[in-house]
């Protein structure tokens, strides 16, 4: 027993000596942690699978998840009253970047950003300041000034739509082309203005008179479904335009446009020009009638914003993407490439160069300058 006590004493003394000499203690066991950066997407009412700006915004986050190892999540807004609730959920979850999608979220985004100045926000298709005249800040508009923690992601889609209008005017067999929108709001009508300018420029360059149905910039009026989800409406509007003579149609209405594509495919009477994404890839079931698409590369803008935020380079204000930086573009002609005359392709290429250089502008063509 005495020997046992002596042994224990020796072990204890040795342990104390090692500790005093700085012997390393065992490393504590910790649970594995998740991504250190998270980004959240709040969709507009069109849903995450709209094959348009909601889906493209989410793709930007997904690309960042795979390439930058961030955490990502989306919350779908079923109705406009969901906007503020979804934004608040991401605030409660302490997301590093909250991306709101669409013009209609301007007020809710500004309100949340001002109340949470340490959280970075980006909003697709909206910029601040947005208040003018007698508009009440926080009710009718979001902010009278730039918001330091909000980046507005803006796109000169009228430039790419200009090229689509020129293409449509050059390819129509009936001498009539058409367009319609989801809502009469700037992020929709900017496509239609560009499309109209492209048709008009084609007429001027080729001494033609191609009629545009469904939109008139001078009157700021046209055909609108008043939603971004009903494919039945898309089918009906395409049928109406086709019966009035349009054989090429550009729907600017999110998922509604898929109904138009279905009509053109089943009736074999019209072709479709998609918007936002390249529909040849996002709606492959309609490849047989997809002439081209007006691309608004929201995914690239969202991805770059995430990169900037992670690198500590986030800035508020407006970032605009245009033809010159590839932020917007006319998609390839895919199955119709052999049917587009080389001369028309050359004219479109020249028009693109002239838009980039400023030799021509959408507003200038529309005003006759």
VENTA-V321003 format. One line per field, one symbol per residue. ss: DSSP state (2 for helix, 1 for strand, 0 for the rest). psi: psi as a letter, one per 20 degrees, with the letter a starting at -180 (. if undefined). A space follows every 50 residues. Layout:
ss=???
psi=???
This chain:
ss=02222222222222222222000000000000000001111100000000 00222222222222222200111110000002222222222200001111 10222222222222200001111100000000000010001000000001 11111022222222222222200001111110000222222222222222 22222200001110110000110100000022222222222220000111 11000222222222222000111111002222022222211111110222 22222222220000001111102220011100022222200222222222 2222222000022222000
psi=ghhggggghgggggghghghjkpprppqpqqpqaqipqppporaiirhki kchghhghhgggghghhjlrqqqqppohrhiighggghghghjlqhppoq oqhijgghggghghimiipqqqppkqqqqjpqcjpppifhrgqirqohkp ppoqpmihghhghhgggghiiqiijprrqrrgqmqhigihghgggghggg hggghjlrnpppqiqoghilqbppikrjhohghggghggghghiipippo pmkcihhhhgggghghhkirqporrfrohhhhmiikhijogaqopomhhg ggghggggghjkjpqabppppahhjjhqrprridijgiioqhggghhggh hghhggijhqqghgghij.
